[in-house]
Amino acid sequence: MEIRVLARQGAGIREIERQLGCSRNTIRRYLRDEQAARYGPRAARPTKLDAFKPYVMTRIEAARPRWIPAVVLLREIRERGYEGGLTQLKLFVNPLKDVKALDPVVRFETAPGEQMQADFTVVRRGRDPLLAFVATLGYSRASFVRFTAGEDSATLVACLREAFVFFGGVPQHVLFDNPRTVVLNRDAYGEGHHRWNKALLGLADEFGFRPRLCRPYRARTKGKVERFNGYLKGSFLVPLAASLKAAGLHLDVAAANAHIGPWLADVANVRTHATTGERPDRRLALERTALMPLPSTTTPGIEATTRLSRPTPIESLQHPLSIYQALLQEVRP
């Protein structure tokens, strides 16, 4: 810097040599190349994530226009030997995502055994529909999922039966939205006295629970199941669809049901819940003591044990079971 300052002030090479004690060759070199004295950009330091970035990018591209959450990618790359943390993974993937503001979700806390929230969430419409029946217990946040091709009354009743067996008991009431498979005429006999769908009413009489409805156009009042619906799509469906697509397979009802049991048992119901700060399966152990017993005539389609069991698919698989099993071992969404 001093060489350049003196040169700009009109000093010659000999004068600069005399004042600074530098050799003439040094002075000439710095004056020829003004960039020589500047610091260039530092080379990026190697990180533990570097070796896994190609895999992460492949997964993100395969899932587009959907998005695989960073915590899901973290599980996948840790199974492949990644030893780093979540922070550097988020720093890498977050710029690739369009952040959208989420609508606020209203939640009401309930006592053990008091409430279950149930809903159908649409994954895909059209000629090859895919829907998910989701049931979440209000206290424990333990969830049950069954994939279907429709949401008619018979399907709803069958899914509710499976959910009660899966949880090992019946809550005092079940909170629904307002479809005709649940209620035919709201407030038909006065405020709060509805004309229920006969199939649902028969199931409620058999199992002893009381059906309840959300306020019209306020489906998010059943916020526990609504929040889980988003988690289900981001943490399970999008990664699974990407894996099947990469293998040349299609995400259908059979494929989804073939994978949902292990995911519920190993991921969803053993994670630390953001609201309760506890694992749903551990809170379920307490909630089970408050649930009403299953009817003695109930034929368990799913084994009810002291731990969360894994529902098995009923539909015939459209692809060999070995293909699904190989994918399940490779990717545990």
C-alpha positions as a LaTeX table, in Angstrom:
\begin{tabular}{lrrr}
\hline
Residue & $x$ (\AA) & $y$ (\AA) & $z$ (\AA) \\
\hline
Met1 & 0.00 & 0.00 & 0.00 \\
Glu2 & 2.83 & 2.42 & 0.87 \\
Ile3 & 4.49 & 1.67 & $-2.48$ \\
Arg4 & 1.28 & 2.61 & $-4.32$ \\
Val5 & 0.71 & 5.73 & $-2.23$ \\
Leu6 & 4.22 & 7.03 & $-2.92$ \\
Ala7 & 3.87 & 6.18 & $-6.62$ \\
Arg8 & 0.59 & 8.13 & $-6.81$ \\
Gln9 & 2.32 & 11.07 & $-5.13$ \\
Gly10 & 4.87 & 11.10 & $-7.98$ \\
Ala11 & 7.82 & 9.40 & $-6.30$ \\
Gly12 & 10.07 & 7.39 & $-8.60$ \\
Ile13 & 11.34 & 3.85 & $-7.99$ \\
Arg14 & 14.67 & 5.09 & $-6.55$ \\
Glu15 & 12.86 & 7.46 & $-4.15$ \\
Ile16 & 10.51 & 4.68 & $-3.02$ \\
Glu17 & 13.53 & 2.41 & $-2.59$ \\
Arg18 & 15.22 & 5.00 & $-0.42$ \\
Gln19 & 12.16 & 5.68 & 1.76 \\
Leu20 & 10.96 & 2.12 & 2.24 \\
Gly21 & 14.12 & 0.10 & 1.89 \\
Cys22 & 12.53 & $-2.25$ & $-0.65$ \\
Ser23 & 14.35 & $-3.66$ & $-3.64$ \\
Arg24 & 13.58 & $-2.12$ & $-7.01$ \\
Asn25 & 12.32 & $-5.44$ & $-8.38$ \\
Thr26 & 9.82 & $-5.68$ & $-5.52$ \\
Ile27 & 8.62 & $-2.14$ & $-6.18$ \\
Arg28 & 8.22 & $-2.79$ & $-9.91$ \\
Arg29 & 6.30 & $-6.07$ & $-9.25$ \\
Tyr30 & 3.76 & $-4.40$ & $-6.98$ \\
Leu31 & 3.29 & $-1.49$ & $-9.35$ \\
Arg32 & 2.80 & $-3.82$ & $-12.33$ \\
Asp33 & 0.18 & $-5.96$ & $-10.62$ \\
Glu34 & $-2.03$ & $-4.03$ & $-8.23$ \\
Gln35 & $-3.94$ & $-7.20$ & $-7.48$ \\
Ala36 & $-0.85$ & $-8.89$ & $-6.05$ \\
Ala37 & $-1.27$ & $-7.26$ & $-2.66$ \\
Arg38 & $-5.01$ & $-8.03$ & $-2.38$ \\
Tyr39 & $-6.45$ & $-11.02$ & $-0.61$ \\
Gly40 & $-8.48$ & $-13.31$ & $-2.85$ \\
Pro41 & $-11.61$ & $-15.09$ & $-1.71$ \\
Arg42 & $-11.01$ & $-17.93$ & 0.69 \\
Ala43 & $-11.53$ & $-21.40$ & $-0.61$ \\
Ala44 & $-14.57$ & $-23.09$ & 0.91 \\
Arg45 & $-13.67$ & $-25.35$ & 3.77 \\
Pro46 & $-14.54$ & $-29.01$ & 3.31 \\
Thr47 & $-17.53$ & $-30.16$ & 5.37 \\
Lys48 & $-18.95$ & $-33.49$ & 6.41 \\
Leu49 & $-21.88$ & $-32.85$ & 4.08 \\
Asp50 & $-19.83$ & $-32.54$ & 0.87 \\
Ala51 & $-19.89$ & $-36.23$ & 0.01 \\
Phe52 & $-23.68$ & $-36.35$ & 0.46 \\
Lys53 & $-24.64$ & $-33.23$ & $-1.49$ \\
Pro54 & $-25.17$ & $-35.11$ & $-4.78$ \\
Tyr55 & $-27.57$ & $-37.51$ & $-3.03$ \\
Val56 & $-29.46$ & $-34.64$ & $-1.38$ \\
Met57 & $-29.78$ & $-32.79$ & $-4.69$ \\
Thr58 & $-31.02$ & $-35.96$ & $-6.40$ \\
Arg59 & $-33.70$ & $-36.43$ & $-3.74$ \\
Ile60 & $-34.82$ & $-32.80$ & $-3.96$ \\
Glu61 & $-35.07$ & $-32.91$ & $-7.76$ \\
Ala62 & $-36.94$ & $-36.22$ & $-7.70$ \\
Ala63 & $-39.51$ & $-34.78$ & $-5.28$ \\
Arg64 & $-40.22$ & $-31.51$ & $-7.12$ \\
Pro65 & $-42.59$ & $-29.70$ & $-7.10$ \\
Arg66 & $-43.01$ & $-31.14$ & $-3.60$ \\
Trp67 & $-40.45$ & $-30.64$ & $-0.86$ \\
Ile68 & $-38.66$ & $-33.15$ & 1.38 \\
Pro69 & $-38.03$ & $-31.64$ & 4.86 \\
Ala70 & $-34.45$ & $-31.37$ & 6.05 \\
Val71 & $-35.09$ & $-33.69$ & 8.99 \\
Val72 & $-36.16$ & $-36.42$ & 6.58 \\
Leu73 & $-33.07$ & $-35.92$ & 4.43 \\
Leu74 & $-30.99$ & $-36.01$ & 7.62 \\
Arg75 & $-32.32$ & $-39.46$ & 8.52 \\
Glu76 & $-31.61$ & $-40.73$ & 5.02 \\
Ile77 & $-28.02$ & $-39.51$ & 4.77 \\
Arg78 & $-27.20$ & $-40.62$ & 8.32 \\
Glu79 & $-28.14$ & $-44.14$ & 7.23 \\
Arg80 & $-25.51$ & $-43.65$ & 4.52 \\
Gly81 & $-22.77$ & $-42.60$ & 6.95 \\
Tyr82 & $-23.26$ & $-38.86$ & 7.42 \\
Glu83 & $-21.91$ & $-37.78$ & 10.82 \\
Gly84 & $-22.68$ & $-34.06$ & 10.68 \\
Gly85 & $-25.58$ & $-32.12$ & 12.13 \\
Leu86 & $-28.86$ & $-30.68$ & 10.89 \\
Thr87 & $-27.70$ & $-27.05$ & 10.76 \\
Gln88 & $-25.27$ & $-27.37$ & 7.87 \\
Leu89 & $-27.81$ & $-29.47$ & 5.98 \\
Lys90 & $-30.44$ & $-26.74$ & 6.39 \\
Leu91 & $-27.96$ & $-24.09$ & 5.25 \\
Phe92 & $-27.43$ & $-26.10$ & 2.10 \\
Val93 & $-31.06$ & $-26.94$ & 1.23 \\
Asn94 & $-33.01$ & $-23.92$ & 2.47 \\
Pro95 & $-31.99$ & $-21.62$ & $-0.42$ \\
Leu96 & $-33.48$ & $-24.21$ & $-2.78$ \\
Lys97 & $-36.94$ & $-23.95$ & $-1.25$ \\
Asp98 & $-39.66$ & $-21.35$ & $-1.73$ \\
Val99 & $-40.81$ & $-20.48$ & 1.77 \\
Lys100 & $-44.56$ & $-20.00$ & 2.13 \\
Ala101 & $-46.29$ & $-18.64$ & 5.19 \\
Leu102 & $-48.35$ & $-21.25$ & 7.03 \\
Asp103 & $-51.88$ & $-20.59$ & 8.21 \\
Pro104 & $-52.23$ & $-20.53$ & 11.99 \\
Val105 & $-53.59$ & $-23.74$ & 13.51 \\
Val106 & $-55.86$ & $-23.58$ & 16.54 \\
Arg107 & $-55.38$ & $-26.38$ & 19.10 \\
Phe108 & $-57.37$ & $-27.29$ & 22.19 \\
Glu109 & $-55.75$ & $-29.56$ & 24.76 \\
Thr110 & $-57.83$ & $-32.48$ & 25.99 \\
Ala111 & $-57.50$ & $-35.00$ & 28.80 \\
Pro112 & $-56.30$ & $-38.59$ & 28.14 \\
Gly113 & $-58.96$ & $-40.64$ & 26.41 \\
Glu114 & $-61.23$ & $-37.66$ & 25.82 \\
Gln115 & $-60.91$ & $-36.93$ & 22.11 \\
Met116 & $-59.79$ & $-38.33$ & 18.77 \\
Gln117 & $-59.71$ & $-36.18$ & 15.64 \\
Ala118 & $-60.37$ & $-37.90$ & 12.30 \\
Asp119 & $-60.15$ & $-36.68$ & 8.73 \\
Phe120 & $-59.56$ & $-37.68$ & 5.12 \\
Thr121 & $-56.76$ & $-35.77$ & 3.41 \\
Val122 & $-56.56$ & $-35.79$ & $-0.37$ \\
Val123 & $-53.23$ & $-36.76$ & $-1.88$ \\
Arg124 & $-54.41$ & $-37.12$ & $-5.48$ \\
Arg125 & $-57.74$ & $-36.89$ & $-7.34$ \\
Gly126 & $-58.59$ & $-38.12$ & $-10.82$ \\
Arg127 & $-58.69$ & $-41.59$ & $-12.33$ \\
Asp128 & $-56.15$ & $-42.93$ & $-9.84$ \\
Pro129 & $-57.21$ & $-41.28$ & $-6.57$ \\
Leu130 & $-55.20$ & $-41.52$ & $-3.37$ \\
Leu131 & $-56.56$ & $-40.38$ & $-0.03$ \\
Ala132 & $-55.36$ & $-40.86$ & 3.51 \\
Phe133 & $-57.61$ & $-41.44$ & 6.50 \\
Val134 & $-55.83$ & $-39.95$ & 9.51 \\
Ala135 & $-56.83$ & $-40.32$ & 13.17 \\
Thr136 & $-54.95$ & $-38.53$ & 15.96 \\
Leu137 & $-55.58$ & $-38.87$ & 19.69 \\
Gly138 & $-55.87$ & $-35.48$ & 21.33 \\
Tyr139 & $-53.75$ & $-36.09$ & 24.42 \\
Ser140 & $-50.92$ & $-38.33$ & 23.20 \\
Arg141 & $-50.84$ & $-37.10$ & 19.56 \\
Ala142 & $-50.43$ & $-40.74$ & 18.53 \\
Ser143 & $-51.66$ & $-41.14$ & 14.94 \\
Phe144 & $-53.05$ & $-43.85$ & 12.72 \\
Val145 & $-53.08$ & $-43.69$ & 8.90 \\
Arg146 & $-54.89$ & $-45.80$ & 6.32 \\
Phe147 & $-54.67$ & $-45.05$ & 2.57 \\
Thr148 & $-57.79$ & $-45.50$ & 0.44 \\
Ala149 & $-59.14$ & $-44.77$ & $-3.02$ \\
Gly150 & $-62.34$ & $-43.16$ & $-1.68$ \\
Glu151 & $-64.01$ & $-41.57$ & 1.31 \\
Asp152 & $-67.51$ & $-43.07$ & 1.29 \\
Ser153 & $-69.36$ & $-44.10$ & 4.44 \\
Ala154 & $-68.28$ & $-47.73$ & 4.35 \\
Thr155 & $-64.63$ & $-46.73$ & 3.98 \\
Leu156 & $-64.90$ & $-44.22$ & 6.83 \\
Val157 & $-66.47$ & $-46.80$ & 9.16 \\
Ala158 & $-63.84$ & $-49.42$ & 8.28 \\
Cys159 & $-61.00$ & $-46.97$ & 8.88 \\
Leu160 & $-62.45$ & $-45.89$ & 12.24 \\
Arg161 & $-62.66$ & $-49.52$ & 13.33 \\
Glu162 & $-59.02$ & $-50.06$ & 12.42 \\
Ala163 & $-58.00$ & $-46.89$ & 14.25 \\
Phe164 & $-59.71$ & $-47.96$ & 17.51 \\
Val165 & $-58.03$ & $-51.37$ & 17.36 \\
Phe166 & $-54.68$ & $-49.75$ & 16.55 \\
Phe167 & $-54.93$ & $-47.46$ & 19.61 \\
Gly168 & $-56.23$ & $-50.25$ & 21.81 \\
Gly169 & $-59.42$ & $-48.51$ & 22.91 \\
Val170 & $-62.12$ & $-45.96$ & 22.17 \\
Pro171 & $-62.10$ & $-42.24$ & 23.08 \\
Gln172 & $-65.11$ & $-40.49$ & 24.56 \\
His173 & $-65.77$ & $-38.53$ & 21.39 \\
Val174 & $-64.45$ & $-38.23$ & 17.84 \\
Leu175 & $-64.19$ & $-34.84$ & 16.14 \\
Phe176 & $-65.04$ & $-34.68$ & 12.43 \\
Asp177 & $-65.43$ & $-32.17$ & 9.66 \\
Asn178 & $-68.90$ & $-31.81$ & 8.06 \\
Pro179 & $-69.05$ & $-34.23$ & 5.06 \\
Arg180 & $-72.23$ & $-36.19$ & 4.28 \\
Thr181 & $-70.48$ & $-39.40$ & 5.30 \\
Val182 & $-70.62$ & $-37.97$ & 8.82 \\
Val183 & $-73.64$ & $-35.62$ & 9.05 \\
Leu184 & $-76.65$ & $-35.37$ & 6.72 \\
Asn185 & $-78.21$ & $-32.26$ & 8.22 \\
Arg186 & $-76.44$ & $-30.06$ & 10.74 \\
Asp187 & $-78.68$ & $-28.70$ & 13.57 \\
Ala188 & $-81.64$ & $-30.63$ & 12.11 \\
Tyr189 & $-83.30$ & $-30.98$ & 15.53 \\
Gly190 & $-82.07$ & $-27.75$ & 17.06 \\
Glu191 & $-78.69$ & $-26.20$ & 17.67 \\
Gly192 & $-76.11$ & $-28.91$ & 18.31 \\
His193 & $-78.56$ & $-31.71$ & 17.51 \\
His194 & $-77.62$ & $-33.09$ & 14.13 \\
Arg195 & $-78.98$ & $-35.69$ & 11.76 \\
Trp196 & $-76.07$ & $-38.10$ & 11.55 \\
Asn197 & $-75.18$ & $-40.51$ & 8.77 \\
Lys198 & $-76.68$ & $-43.88$ & 9.72 \\
Ala199 & $-73.47$ & $-45.84$ & 9.14 \\
Leu200 & $-71.48$ & $-43.57$ & 11.45 \\
Leu201 & $-74.27$ & $-43.52$ & 14.03 \\
Gly202 & $-74.34$ & $-47.31$ & 14.07 \\
Leu203 & $-70.58$ & $-47.45$ & 14.63 \\
Ala204 & $-70.83$ & $-44.86$ & 17.42 \\
Asp205 & $-73.52$ & $-46.95$ & 19.11 \\
Glu206 & $-71.43$ & $-50.13$ & 18.77 \\
Phe207 & $-68.19$ & $-48.62$ & 20.12 \\
Gly208 & $-69.72$ & $-46.13$ & 22.57 \\
Phe209 & $-68.20$ & $-42.86$ & 21.38 \\
Arg210 & $-69.98$ & $-39.58$ & 20.63 \\
Pro211 & $-69.39$ & $-37.97$ & 17.23 \\
Arg212 & $-68.80$ & $-34.23$ & 17.25 \\
Leu213 & $-68.48$ & $-31.66$ & 14.47 \\
Cys214 & $-66.19$ & $-28.76$ & 13.74 \\
Arg215 & $-67.83$ & $-25.40$ & 13.19 \\
Pro216 & $-68.67$ & $-24.91$ & 9.48 \\
Tyr217 & $-65.75$ & $-23.55$ & 7.45 \\
Arg218 & $-63.50$ & $-23.94$ & 10.48 \\
Ala219 & $-61.93$ & $-27.32$ & 9.77 \\
Arg220 & $-58.69$ & $-26.12$ & 11.36 \\
Thr221 & $-60.32$ & $-26.24$ & 14.79 \\
Lys222 & $-59.32$ & $-29.92$ & 14.62 \\
Gly223 & $-55.76$ & $-28.64$ & 14.42 \\
Lys224 & $-54.03$ & $-31.76$ & 15.75 \\
Val225 & $-55.02$ & $-33.94$ & 12.82 \\
Glu226 & $-54.66$ & $-31.06$ & 10.33 \\
Arg227 & $-51.08$ & $-30.45$ & 11.45 \\
Phe228 & $-50.32$ & $-34.17$ & 11.19 \\
Asn229 & $-51.71$ & $-34.22$ & 7.64 \\
Gly230 & $-49.02$ & $-31.75$ & 6.58 \\
Tyr231 & $-46.35$ & $-33.75$ & 8.40 \\
Leu232 & $-47.56$ & $-36.95$ & 6.73 \\
Lys233 & $-47.26$ & $-35.47$ & 3.25 \\
Gly234 & $-43.87$ & $-33.86$ & 3.79 \\
Ser235 & $-42.17$ & $-36.55$ & 5.85 \\
Phe236 & $-43.70$ & $-39.70$ & 4.35 \\
Leu237 & $-45.51$ & $-39.27$ & 1.03 \\
Val238 & $-43.10$ & $-36.97$ & $-0.79$ \\
Pro239 & $-39.95$ & $-39.03$ & 0.03 \\
Leu240 & $-41.75$ & $-42.29$ & $-0.76$ \\
Ala241 & $-43.07$ & $-40.96$ & $-4.08$ \\
Ala242 & $-39.57$ & $-39.80$ & $-5.01$ \\
Ser243 & $-38.10$ & $-43.24$ & $-4.18$ \\
Leu244 & $-40.77$ & $-45.08$ & $-6.16$ \\
Lys245 & $-40.36$ & $-42.71$ & $-9.11$ \\
Ala246 & $-36.61$ & $-43.29$ & $-9.16$ \\
Ala247 & $-37.30$ & $-47.04$ & $-9.29$ \\
Gly248 & $-39.82$ & $-46.64$ & $-12.11$ \\
Leu249 & $-42.79$ & $-47.38$ & $-9.83$ \\
His250 & $-45.97$ & $-45.48$ & $-9.02$ \\
Leu251 & $-47.28$ & $-44.28$ & $-5.66$ \\
Asp252 & $-50.66$ & $-45.96$ & $-5.26$ \\
Val253 & $-52.87$ & $-47.13$ & $-2.40$ \\
Ala254 & $-51.11$ & $-50.49$ & $-2.09$ \\
Ala255 & $-47.61$ & $-49.01$ & $-2.09$ \\
Ala256 & $-48.54$ & $-46.36$ & 0.48 \\
Asn257 & $-50.14$ & $-48.91$ & 2.83 \\
Ala258 & $-47.16$ & $-51.23$ & 2.44 \\
His259 & $-44.88$ & $-48.58$ & 3.92 \\
Ile260 & $-47.04$ & $-46.64$ & 6.35 \\
Gly261 & $-46.94$ & $-49.14$ & 9.24 \\
Pro262 & $-43.15$ & $-49.08$ & 9.75 \\
Trp263 & $-43.10$ & $-45.31$ & 9.31 \\
Leu264 & $-45.71$ & $-44.83$ & 12.03 \\
Ala265 & $-43.92$ & $-47.21$ & 14.39 \\
Asp266 & $-40.35$ & $-46.07$ & 13.74 \\
Val267 & $-40.70$ & $-42.37$ & 12.89 \\
Ala268 & $-44.01$ & $-40.56$ & 13.40 \\
Asn269 & $-45.10$ & $-41.96$ & 16.77 \\
Val270 & $-41.62$ & $-42.02$ & 18.31 \\
Arg271 & $-40.53$ & $-38.49$ & 17.38 \\
Thr272 & $-40.50$ & $-35.77$ & 20.01 \\
His273 & $-43.69$ & $-33.83$ & 19.35 \\
Ala274 & $-43.17$ & $-30.10$ & 18.90 \\
Thr275 & $-46.15$ & $-29.13$ & 21.07 \\
Thr276 & $-46.06$ & $-31.67$ & 23.89 \\
Gly277 & $-42.28$ & $-32.09$ & 23.99 \\
Glu278 & $-42.78$ & $-35.84$ & 24.43 \\
Arg279 & $-42.99$ & $-38.94$ & 22.25 \\
Pro280 & $-46.57$ & $-39.85$ & 21.21 \\
Asp281 & $-46.03$ & $-43.57$ & 21.85 \\
Arg282 & $-45.03$ & $-42.91$ & 25.46 \\
Arg283 & $-48.01$ & $-40.63$ & 26.09 \\
Leu284 & $-50.22$ & $-43.26$ & 24.46 \\
Ala285 & $-49.27$ & $-45.73$ & 27.21 \\
Leu286 & $-50.97$ & $-43.36$ & 29.68 \\
Glu287 & $-53.86$ & $-42.51$ & 27.37 \\
Arg288 & $-54.69$ & $-46.18$ & 26.80 \\
Thr289 & $-55.61$ & $-46.51$ & 30.48 \\
Ala290 & $-58.27$ & $-43.82$ & 29.95 \\
Leu291 & $-59.70$ & $-45.17$ & 26.67 \\
Met292 & $-62.96$ & $-47.11$ & 26.75 \\
Pro293 & $-62.51$ & $-50.84$ & 26.04 \\
Leu294 & $-63.15$ & $-52.24$ & 22.58 \\
Pro295 & $-66.43$ & $-54.15$ & 22.13 \\
Ser296 & $-66.04$ & $-57.84$ & 22.85 \\
Thr297 & $-67.31$ & $-58.61$ & 19.34 \\
Thr298 & $-64.49$ & $-56.64$ & 17.68 \\
Thr299 & $-62.31$ & $-58.76$ & 15.44 \\
Pro300 & $-58.86$ & $-57.19$ & 15.46 \\
Gly301 & $-57.62$ & $-56.60$ & 11.95 \\
Ile302 & $-54.55$ & $-55.07$ & 13.52 \\
Glu303 & $-52.89$ & $-56.51$ & 16.59 \\
Ala304 & $-53.50$ & $-54.32$ & 19.64 \\
Thr305 & $-50.49$ & $-54.57$ & 21.93 \\
Thr306 & $-48.86$ & $-52.45$ & 24.60 \\
Arg307 & $-46.77$ & $-50.82$ & 21.90 \\
Leu308 & $-47.81$ & $-49.22$ & 18.62 \\
Ser309 & $-48.40$ & $-52.02$ & 16.17 \\
Arg310 & $-47.95$ & $-51.87$ & 12.42 \\
Pro311 & $-51.04$ & $-52.05$ & 10.19 \\
Thr312 & $-50.68$ & $-54.44$ & 7.31 \\
Pro313 & $-52.05$ & $-53.69$ & 3.84 \\
Ile314 & $-55.27$ & $-55.37$ & 2.74 \\
Glu315 & $-55.23$ & $-54.50$ & $-0.97$ \\
Ser316 & $-53.28$ & $-56.67$ & $-3.37$ \\
Leu317 & $-49.95$ & $-55.14$ & $-4.25$ \\
Gln318 & $-49.59$ & $-54.13$ & $-7.89$ \\
His319 & $-45.85$ & $-54.81$ & $-7.81$ \\
Pro320 & $-43.91$ & $-57.74$ & $-6.31$ \\
Leu321 & $-43.58$ & $-57.44$ & $-2.54$ \\
Ser322 & $-39.80$ & $-57.81$ & $-2.85$ \\
Ile323 & $-39.64$ & $-54.49$ & $-4.70$ \\
Tyr324 & $-41.44$ & $-52.65$ & $-1.91$ \\
Gln325 & $-39.33$ & $-54.37$ & 0.73 \\
Ala326 & $-36.09$ & $-53.39$ & $-1.03$ \\
Leu327 & $-37.23$ & $-49.78$ & $-1.21$ \\
Leu328 & $-38.24$ & $-49.86$ & 2.45 \\
Gln329 & $-34.80$ & $-51.06$ & 3.49 \\
Glu330 & $-33.07$ & $-48.47$ & 1.29 \\
Val331 & $-35.18$ & $-45.45$ & 2.28 \\
Arg332 & $-36.97$ & $-45.16$ & 5.60 \\
Pro333 & $-38.93$ & $-41.88$ & 5.09 \\
\hline
\end{tabular}
